[in-house]
Amino acid sequence: MKRIIIISLFMLLSIAAYCQSVATSPYSIYGLGSLYQSDFGPISAMGGTGIALPSSTFINNKNPSSLAFIGKNSFFYDFGAKTIFSTYKDKSKTEKKKNTQFSHIAFAFPVNSKSGISIALLPYSSASYVISNYRMKINNSNEYYYLDAESKGGLNSFDVAYGYQLSKKLALGIKPSVYFGSIEENKNFSIANSITTINTTSNYKGVRFTLGSQFCVDSTFVLGLTVKTPAKISAGKKQSIKSVNGTDTEIVAAEIVSDAVNYYLPLEIGFGVNKRFKNNMSFSVDYEKSLWNSTNQSSIYGQFTNQDKLSVGFSYFKDQLRKTNFYEKIHYYLGMNYDSGFLLINDQKVDNIAFSVGFGIPLEHTNSQFNISYSYGIKAKVSNDLIKENYHKIGINFSFEAIWFMKGKYE
Protein backbone atom coordinates (compact mmCIF):
# COMPACT_ATOMS: atom_id res chain seq x y z
CA MET A 1 0.00 0.00 0.00
CA LYS A 2 2.92 2.35 0.64
CA ARG A 3 3.84 1.81 -2.99
CA ILE A 4 0.36 2.94 -4.08
CA ILE A 5 0.65 6.13 -1.99
CA ILE A 6 4.05 6.98 -3.48
CA ILE A 7 2.78 6.33 -7.01
CA SER A 8 -0.31 8.47 -6.32
CA LEU A 9 1.72 11.43 -5.09
CA PHE A 10 4.11 11.12 -8.01
CA MET A 11 1.25 11.07 -10.51
CA LEU A 12 -0.38 14.09 -8.87
CA LEU A 13 2.81 16.09 -9.31
CA SER A 14 3.70 14.86 -12.79
CA ILE A 15 0.18 15.21 -14.25
CA ALA A 16 -0.24 18.76 -12.90
CA ALA A 17 1.54 20.23 -15.91
CA TYR A 18 -0.61 18.21 -18.32
CA CYS A 19 -3.94 18.18 -16.61
CA GLN A 20 -5.92 20.20 -19.15
CA SER A 21 -8.14 18.18 -21.42
CA VAL A 22 -7.98 18.53 -25.19
CA ALA A 23 -11.26 19.96 -26.41
CA THR A 24 -12.47 20.75 -29.92
CA SER A 25 -15.85 22.33 -29.19
CA PRO A 26 -16.34 25.82 -30.70
CA TYR A 27 -18.09 26.76 -27.44
CA SER A 28 -14.69 26.54 -25.71
CA ILE A 29 -14.16 30.12 -26.91
CA TYR A 30 -16.48 31.44 -24.18
CA GLY A 31 -15.21 32.43 -20.74
CA LEU A 32 -12.61 29.98 -19.42
CA GLY A 33 -13.61 27.37 -21.99
CA SER A 34 -15.90 24.37 -21.84
CA LEU A 35 -16.50 23.34 -18.25
CA TYR A 36 -15.27 19.82 -17.62
CA GLN A 37 -17.24 17.05 -15.95
CA SER A 38 -15.00 14.70 -13.95
CA ASP A 39 -17.10 12.14 -12.14
CA PHE A 40 -15.53 9.44 -10.02
CA GLY A 41 -16.54 5.79 -9.72
CA PRO A 42 -19.86 4.96 -11.45
CA ILE A 43 -21.21 8.53 -11.33
CA SER A 44 -20.68 9.17 -15.08
CA ALA A 45 -22.78 6.13 -16.00
CA MET A 46 -25.53 7.26 -13.59
CA GLY A 47 -26.17 10.53 -15.43
CA GLY A 48 -23.85 12.51 -13.14
CA THR A 49 -25.97 11.96 -10.02
CA GLY A 50 -24.20 11.67 -6.69
CA ILE A 51 -25.17 14.45 -4.27
CA ALA A 52 -26.95 11.91 -2.02
CA LEU A 53 -24.58 8.95 -2.55
CA PRO A 54 -22.22 7.92 0.30
CA SER A 55 -18.50 7.24 -0.19
CA SER A 56 -18.71 3.79 1.38
CA THR A 57 -17.70 1.92 -1.81
CA PHE A 58 -15.98 4.61 -3.94
CA ILE A 59 -14.84 8.25 -3.81
CA ASN A 60 -17.82 10.55 -4.38
CA ASN A 61 -16.58 13.95 -5.56
CA LYS A 62 -20.07 15.44 -5.83
CA ASN A 63 -20.57 15.98 -2.09
CA PRO A 64 -17.73 16.28 0.47
CA SER A 65 -19.98 15.15 3.33
CA SER A 66 -20.11 11.67 1.74
CA LEU A 67 -16.54 11.10 2.95
CA ALA A 68 -17.87 10.70 6.50
CA PHE A 69 -19.08 7.22 5.51
CA ILE A 70 -15.74 5.77 4.37
CA GLY A 71 -15.02 2.48 6.15
CA LYS A 72 -12.55 2.92 8.99
CA ASN A 73 -10.05 0.52 7.37
CA SER A 74 -10.56 1.56 3.73
CA PHE A 75 -8.20 3.40 1.40
CA PHE A 76 -9.62 4.41 -1.99
CA TYR A 77 -7.61 5.28 -5.10
CA ASP A 78 -9.40 6.48 -8.24
CA PHE A 79 -8.32 7.62 -11.69
CA GLY A 80 -9.92 7.76 -15.12
CA ALA A 81 -9.91 8.94 -18.74
CA LYS A 82 -12.41 9.38 -21.55
CA THR A 83 -12.56 9.55 -25.34
CA ILE A 84 -15.10 11.76 -27.11
CA PHE A 85 -16.23 11.41 -30.74
CA SER A 86 -17.95 14.65 -31.79
CA THR A 87 -19.83 15.79 -34.89
CA TYR A 88 -20.32 19.53 -35.40
CA LYS A 89 -22.94 20.82 -37.80
CA ASP A 90 -24.12 24.25 -38.88
CA LYS A 91 -26.31 25.32 -41.78
CA SER A 92 -23.61 24.75 -44.39
CA LYS A 93 -21.18 22.01 -43.28
CA THR A 94 -20.42 19.11 -40.98
CA GLU A 95 -17.15 18.31 -39.24
CA LYS A 96 -16.03 15.38 -37.07
CA LYS A 97 -13.45 15.34 -34.27
CA LYS A 98 -12.04 12.85 -31.77
CA ASN A 99 -10.07 13.50 -28.60
CA THR A 100 -8.94 11.62 -25.53
CA GLN A 101 -8.94 13.40 -22.18
CA PHE A 102 -7.44 12.85 -18.77
CA SER A 103 -10.31 12.76 -16.29
CA HIS A 104 -8.96 12.79 -12.74
CA ILE A 105 -6.73 11.22 -10.14
CA ALA A 106 -7.77 11.02 -6.48
CA PHE A 107 -7.39 9.10 -3.25
CA ALA A 108 -9.33 9.07 0.02
CA PHE A 109 -9.01 7.56 3.46
CA PRO A 110 -10.65 7.78 6.91
CA VAL A 111 -9.36 10.13 9.58
CA ASN A 112 -11.27 8.26 12.28
CA SER A 113 -14.50 6.27 12.57
CA LYS A 114 -16.61 9.41 11.90
CA SER A 115 -14.69 11.31 9.24
CA GLY A 116 -12.75 10.98 6.01
CA ILE A 117 -10.63 13.04 3.65
CA SER A 118 -9.90 13.01 -0.08
CA ILE A 119 -7.32 14.69 -2.32
CA ALA A 120 -7.89 15.07 -6.07
CA LEU A 121 -6.42 16.68 -9.16
CA LEU A 122 -8.68 17.19 -12.17
CA PRO A 123 -9.33 19.54 -15.12
CA TYR A 124 -11.93 22.25 -14.52
CA SER A 125 -12.19 23.75 -18.01
CA SER A 126 -10.70 23.40 -21.46
CA ALA A 127 -10.14 26.20 -23.95
CA SER A 128 -8.32 24.12 -26.57
CA TYR A 129 -9.93 24.56 -29.98
CA VAL A 130 -9.42 25.48 -33.64
CA ILE A 131 -12.02 27.59 -35.49
CA SER A 132 -11.81 28.53 -39.18
CA ASN A 133 -13.86 31.15 -41.03
CA TYR A 134 -16.64 31.20 -38.44
CA ARG A 135 -19.26 33.88 -39.19
CA MET A 136 -20.48 35.85 -36.18
CA LYS A 137 -23.06 38.60 -36.04
CA ILE A 138 -22.06 42.07 -34.83
CA ASN A 139 -24.20 43.13 -31.87
CA ASN A 140 -26.97 45.62 -32.69
CA SER A 141 -26.19 45.32 -36.39
CA ASN A 142 -27.13 43.33 -39.47
CA GLU A 143 -23.46 42.92 -40.43
CA TYR A 144 -21.13 39.99 -39.73
CA TYR A 145 -17.43 39.44 -39.17
CA TYR A 146 -15.37 36.27 -39.65
CA LEU A 147 -13.25 34.64 -37.00
CA ASP A 148 -10.22 32.38 -37.32
CA ALA A 149 -8.96 31.27 -33.94
CA GLU A 150 -6.92 28.69 -32.14
CA SER A 151 -6.32 28.22 -28.46
CA LYS A 152 -4.87 25.78 -25.98
CA GLY A 153 -4.93 25.42 -22.23
CA GLY A 154 -7.51 25.70 -19.51
CA LEU A 155 -7.90 25.53 -15.76
CA ASN A 156 -7.12 22.71 -13.37
CA SER A 157 -8.54 22.12 -9.91
CA PHE A 158 -6.74 20.77 -6.85
CA ASP A 159 -9.32 19.67 -4.28
CA VAL A 160 -9.06 18.69 -0.64
CA ALA A 161 -12.39 17.46 0.79
CA TYR A 162 -13.35 16.54 4.35
CA GLY A 163 -16.53 14.95 5.69
CA TYR A 164 -17.61 14.52 9.31
CA GLN A 165 -20.47 12.46 10.72
CA LEU A 166 -22.29 14.51 13.35
CA SER A 167 -24.67 11.65 14.12
CA LYS A 168 -25.78 8.36 12.60
CA LYS A 169 -28.14 10.31 10.35
CA LEU A 170 -26.34 13.60 9.57
CA ALA A 171 -22.97 14.32 7.96
CA LEU A 172 -21.38 17.64 6.95
CA GLY A 173 -18.49 18.36 4.63
CA ILE A 174 -16.28 21.06 3.14
CA LYS A 175 -14.09 21.13 0.05
CA PRO A 176 -11.70 23.97 -0.81
CA SER A 177 -10.70 23.94 -4.49
CA VAL A 178 -7.64 25.74 -5.83
CA TYR A 179 -7.94 26.69 -9.51
CA PHE A 180 -4.88 27.37 -11.63
CA GLY A 181 -3.90 27.36 -15.28
CA SER A 182 -3.26 29.40 -18.41
CA ILE A 183 -4.85 29.91 -21.83
CA GLU A 184 -2.99 30.87 -25.03
CA GLU A 185 -5.19 32.38 -27.76
CA ASN A 186 -4.53 33.51 -31.32
CA LYS A 187 -7.49 35.23 -33.03
CA ASN A 188 -7.97 36.86 -36.42
CA PHE A 189 -11.03 39.10 -36.90
CA SER A 190 -11.87 39.87 -40.55
CA ILE A 191 -14.25 42.56 -41.80
CA ALA A 192 -14.03 43.43 -45.53
CA ASN A 193 -10.29 44.10 -46.20
CA SER A 194 -9.42 44.69 -42.56
CA ILE A 195 -7.83 41.98 -40.39
CA THR A 196 -7.03 42.37 -36.71
CA THR A 197 -4.80 39.75 -35.05
CA ILE A 198 -4.75 39.39 -31.27
CA ASN A 199 -2.31 37.05 -29.51
CA THR A 200 -2.97 36.63 -25.79
CA THR A 201 -1.57 34.52 -22.97
CA SER A 202 -3.69 34.66 -19.81
CA ASN A 203 -2.88 33.16 -16.41
CA TYR A 204 -5.60 32.38 -13.86
CA LYS A 205 -5.79 31.47 -10.20
CA GLY A 206 -8.47 31.39 -7.52
CA VAL A 207 -10.03 29.50 -4.61
CA ARG A 208 -13.57 28.26 -4.14
CA PHE A 209 -15.38 26.35 -1.37
CA THR A 210 -18.01 23.63 -1.60
CA LEU A 211 -20.17 22.92 1.45
CA GLY A 212 -22.20 19.74 1.68
CA SER A 213 -24.50 17.69 3.86
CA GLN A 214 -26.19 14.31 3.72
CA PHE A 215 -29.12 13.22 5.87
CA CYS A 216 -30.07 9.55 6.18
CA VAL A 217 -33.84 9.44 6.62
CA ASP A 218 -33.46 5.68 7.07
CA SER A 219 -31.06 2.97 5.88
CA THR A 220 -32.46 3.13 2.33
CA PHE A 221 -33.30 6.83 1.83
CA VAL A 222 -30.73 9.66 1.77
CA LEU A 223 -31.07 13.40 1.10
CA GLY A 224 -28.11 15.52 0.00
CA LEU A 225 -27.37 19.24 -0.28
CA THR A 226 -24.38 21.11 -1.73
CA VAL A 227 -23.52 24.80 -1.92
CA LYS A 228 -20.64 26.12 -4.03
CA THR A 229 -19.65 29.62 -3.00
CA PRO A 230 -19.14 32.47 -5.50
CA ALA A 231 -15.48 32.97 -6.36
CA LYS A 232 -13.21 35.35 -8.25
CA ILE A 233 -10.67 33.84 -10.62
CA SER A 234 -7.93 36.45 -10.86
CA ALA A 235 -6.27 36.91 -14.24
CA GLY A 236 -3.15 38.44 -15.72
CA LYS A 237 -2.24 38.57 -19.39
CA LYS A 238 0.42 39.29 -21.98
CA GLN A 239 -1.00 40.54 -25.28
CA SER A 240 0.06 41.61 -28.78
CA ILE A 241 -2.29 43.27 -31.28
CA LYS A 242 -1.66 43.81 -35.02
CA SER A 243 -4.03 45.41 -37.52
CA VAL A 244 -3.82 45.03 -41.32
CA ASN A 245 -5.96 47.27 -43.55
CA GLY A 246 -5.28 46.59 -47.21
CA THR A 247 -1.50 46.91 -47.64
CA ASP A 248 -0.96 48.88 -44.42
CA THR A 249 0.14 47.08 -41.25
CA GLU A 250 -0.01 48.69 -37.83
CA ILE A 251 1.36 47.23 -34.59
CA VAL A 252 -1.20 48.40 -32.08
CA ALA A 253 0.44 46.72 -29.07
CA ALA A 254 3.38 44.37 -28.58
CA GLU A 255 4.05 42.10 -25.60
CA ILE A 256 2.03 44.23 -23.20
CA VAL A 257 1.77 42.73 -19.69
CA SER A 258 -1.30 43.80 -17.74
CA ASP A 259 -4.16 42.66 -15.54
CA ALA A 260 -6.87 40.82 -17.44
CA VAL A 261 -10.59 40.83 -16.86
CA ASN A 262 -11.25 38.64 -13.84
CA TYR A 263 -13.61 35.68 -14.21
CA TYR A 264 -16.34 35.04 -11.67
CA LEU A 265 -17.83 31.70 -10.67
CA PRO A 266 -21.43 31.86 -9.46
CA LEU A 267 -23.25 30.64 -6.39
CA GLU A 268 -24.35 27.06 -7.11
CA ILE A 269 -26.90 25.10 -5.09
CA GLY A 270 -27.56 21.38 -5.53
CA PHE A 271 -30.11 19.00 -4.04
CA GLY A 272 -30.07 15.20 -4.36
CA VAL A 273 -32.14 12.18 -3.41
CA ASN A 274 -31.08 8.53 -3.34
CA LYS A 275 -33.41 5.60 -2.68
CA ARG A 276 -32.40 1.94 -2.46
CA PHE A 277 -34.81 -0.93 -3.14
CA LYS A 278 -34.31 -4.51 -1.93
CA ASN A 279 -30.65 -3.67 -1.18
CA ASN A 280 -29.61 -4.23 -4.80
CA MET A 281 -31.31 -1.41 -6.75
CA SER A 282 -30.69 2.31 -6.38
CA PHE A 283 -32.45 5.36 -7.86
CA SER A 284 -30.95 8.87 -7.69
CA VAL A 285 -32.14 12.34 -8.72
CA ASP A 286 -30.06 15.55 -8.57
CA TYR A 287 -31.06 19.13 -9.31
CA GLU A 288 -28.50 21.97 -9.48
CA LYS A 289 -28.94 25.71 -9.97
CA SER A 290 -26.08 28.05 -10.97
CA LEU A 291 -26.72 31.80 -10.65
CA TRP A 292 -24.53 33.12 -13.47
CA ASN A 293 -26.65 36.27 -13.87
CA SER A 294 -25.45 37.52 -10.50
CA THR A 295 -21.79 37.48 -11.60
CA ASN A 296 -22.48 40.56 -13.79
CA GLN A 297 -19.88 39.51 -16.35
CA SER A 298 -20.21 39.57 -20.12
CA SER A 299 -18.62 38.19 -23.26
CA ILE A 300 -18.26 39.77 -26.69
CA TYR A 301 -19.67 36.53 -28.12
CA GLY A 302 -22.75 36.20 -25.93
CA GLN A 303 -24.18 36.53 -22.44
CA PHE A 304 -24.00 34.48 -19.27
CA THR A 305 -27.34 33.24 -17.99
CA ASN A 306 -28.62 31.19 -15.05
CA GLN A 307 -28.13 27.46 -15.46
CA ASP A 308 -30.31 24.51 -14.46
CA LYS A 309 -29.21 20.86 -14.35
CA LEU A 310 -31.41 17.83 -13.80
CA SER A 311 -29.86 14.36 -13.53
CA VAL A 312 -31.40 10.93 -13.02
CA GLY A 313 -29.48 7.73 -12.31
CA PHE A 314 -30.22 4.06 -11.72
CA SER A 315 -27.99 1.17 -10.56
CA TYR A 316 -28.56 -2.56 -10.18
CA PHE A 317 -26.52 -5.50 -8.94
CA LYS A 318 -27.52 -9.01 -7.99
CA ASP A 319 -28.40 -9.75 -4.39
CA GLN A 320 -25.19 -10.51 -2.46
CA LEU A 321 -26.57 -13.84 -1.22
CA ARG A 322 -27.34 -14.99 -4.78
CA LYS A 323 -23.96 -14.27 -6.36
CA THR A 324 -22.56 -17.57 -7.61
CA ASN A 325 -20.18 -16.53 -10.42
CA PHE A 326 -18.23 -13.58 -11.81
CA TYR A 327 -20.97 -12.30 -14.15
CA GLU A 328 -23.49 -12.08 -11.33
CA LYS A 329 -21.17 -9.70 -9.48
CA ILE A 330 -21.25 -7.04 -12.23
CA HIS A 331 -23.00 -3.75 -11.41
CA TYR A 332 -25.20 -2.12 -14.08
CA TYR A 333 -25.89 1.61 -14.43
CA LEU A 334 -28.23 3.83 -16.41
CA GLY A 335 -28.75 7.60 -16.43
CA MET A 336 -29.69 10.82 -18.20
CA ASN A 337 -29.18 14.51 -17.60
CA TYR A 338 -30.33 17.83 -18.98
CA ASP A 339 -28.28 21.02 -18.74
CA SER A 340 -29.91 24.29 -19.79
CA GLY A 341 -26.44 25.82 -20.32
CA PHE A 342 -24.96 29.06 -19.01
CA LEU A 343 -24.42 30.74 -22.41
CA LEU A 344 -27.00 32.84 -24.24
CA ILE A 345 -26.06 33.37 -27.91
CA ASN A 346 -28.40 35.23 -30.23
CA ASP A 347 -31.04 35.00 -27.49
CA GLN A 348 -30.82 31.20 -27.48
CA LYS A 349 -29.35 28.97 -24.76
CA VAL A 350 -26.65 26.45 -25.56
CA ASP A 351 -28.34 23.52 -23.81
CA ASN A 352 -27.25 19.90 -23.55
CA ILE A 353 -29.04 16.58 -23.07
CA ALA A 354 -27.25 13.25 -22.60
CA PHE A 355 -28.07 9.60 -21.95
CA SER A 356 -25.63 7.20 -20.32
CA VAL A 357 -25.18 3.50 -19.63
CA GLY A 358 -22.38 1.54 -18.01
CA PHE A 359 -21.27 -1.35 -15.87
CA GLY A 360 -18.77 -2.02 -13.11
CA ILE A 361 -16.53 -5.07 -13.09
CA PRO A 362 -15.51 -6.15 -9.57
CA LEU A 363 -11.83 -6.61 -8.75
CA GLU A 364 -10.49 -8.80 -5.93
CA HIS A 365 -12.58 -9.29 -2.77
CA THR A 366 -13.01 -5.61 -1.86
CA ASN A 367 -14.98 -2.68 -3.30
CA SER A 368 -12.39 -2.29 -6.07
CA GLN A 369 -14.07 -1.91 -9.43
CA PHE A 370 -13.31 -1.21 -13.09
CA ASN A 371 -16.07 1.04 -14.51
CA ILE A 372 -16.93 1.55 -18.17
CA SER A 373 -19.48 4.13 -19.28
CA TYR A 374 -20.96 5.28 -22.58
CA SER A 375 -22.84 8.54 -23.13
CA TYR A 376 -24.62 10.03 -26.12
CA GLY A 377 -25.37 13.73 -26.04
CA ILE A 378 -26.67 16.63 -28.10
CA LYS A 379 -25.61 20.24 -27.50
CA ALA A 380 -27.38 23.26 -29.04
CA LYS A 381 -29.44 23.36 -32.25
CA VAL A 382 -28.74 24.39 -35.83
CA SER A 383 -30.60 27.68 -35.68
CA ASN A 384 -29.80 31.34 -35.14
CA ASP A 385 -26.25 30.67 -36.41
CA LEU A 386 -25.50 28.18 -33.61
CA ILE A 387 -23.46 25.02 -34.10
CA LYS A 388 -25.06 21.71 -33.14
CA GLU A 389 -22.79 19.19 -31.44
CA ASN A 390 -23.54 15.46 -31.29
CA TYR A 391 -21.10 13.39 -29.27
CA HIS A 392 -20.36 9.85 -28.16
CA LYS A 393 -18.33 9.61 -24.97
CA ILE A 394 -16.61 6.48 -23.68
CA GLY A 395 -15.17 6.65 -20.18
CA ILE A 396 -13.07 4.27 -18.14
CA ASN A 397 -12.51 4.52 -14.44
CA PHE A 398 -10.42 2.46 -12.01
CA SER A 399 -11.63 2.58 -8.42
CA PHE A 400 -9.41 0.62 -6.04
CA GLU A 401 -9.97 -0.13 -2.38
CA ALA A 402 -7.25 -1.42 -0.07
CA ILE A 403 -7.77 -2.45 3.53
CA TRP A 404 -5.66 -0.55 6.06
CA PHE A 405 -4.91 -0.80 9.74
CA MET A 406 -6.00 -4.42 10.14
CA LYS A 407 -4.29 -6.08 13.09
CA GLY A 408 -2.51 -9.27 12.20
CA LYS A 409 -3.54 -12.50 13.90
CA TYR A 410 -0.94 -14.91 15.20
CA GLU A 411 -1.41 -18.40 16.50
Sequence and secondary structure as in RCSB ss.txt:
>XXXX:A:sequence
MKRIIIISLFMLLSIAAYCQSVATSPYSIYGLGSLYQSDFGPISAMGGTGIALPSSTFINNKNPSSLAFIGKNSF
FYDFGAKTIFSTYKDKSKTEKKKNTQFSHIAFAFPVNSKSGISIALLPYSSASYVISNYRMKINNSNEYYYLDAE
SKGGLNSFDVAYGYQLSKKLALGIKPSVYFGSIEENKNFSIANSITTINTTSNYKGVRFTLGSQFCVDSTFVLGL
TVKTPAKISAGKKQSIKSVNGTDTEIVAAEIVSDAVNYYLPLEIGFGVNKRFKNNMSFSVDYEKSLWNSTNQSSI
YGQFTNQDKLSVGFSYFKDQLRKTNFYEKIHYYLGMNYDSGFLLINDQKVDNIAFSVGFGIPLEHTNSQFNISYS
YGIKAKVSNDLIKENYHKIGINFSFEAIWFMKGKYE
>XXXX:A:secstr
 HHHHHHHHHHHHHHGGG S     GGGGSTTSEE     TTTGGGTT  TT  SSSS   S GGGGGGS TTEE
EEEEEEEEEEEEEE SS EEEEEEEEEEEEEEEEEEETTEEEEEEEEEEEE  EEEEEEEEE TTSS EEEEEEE
EEEEEEEEEEEEEEESSSSEEEEEEEEEEEEEEEEEEEEEETTEEEEEEEEEEEEEEEEEEEEEEEEETTEEEEE
EEE  EEEEEEEEEEEEEEETTEEEEEEEEEEEE   EEE  EEEEEEEEEETTTEEEEEEEEEE GGGG  EET
TEEE  EEEEEEEEEE   GGG  SGGGG EEEEEEEEE  SEEETTEE  EEEEEEEEEEE TTSS EEEEEEE
EEEES S TT  EEEEEEEEEEEEEEEE S      
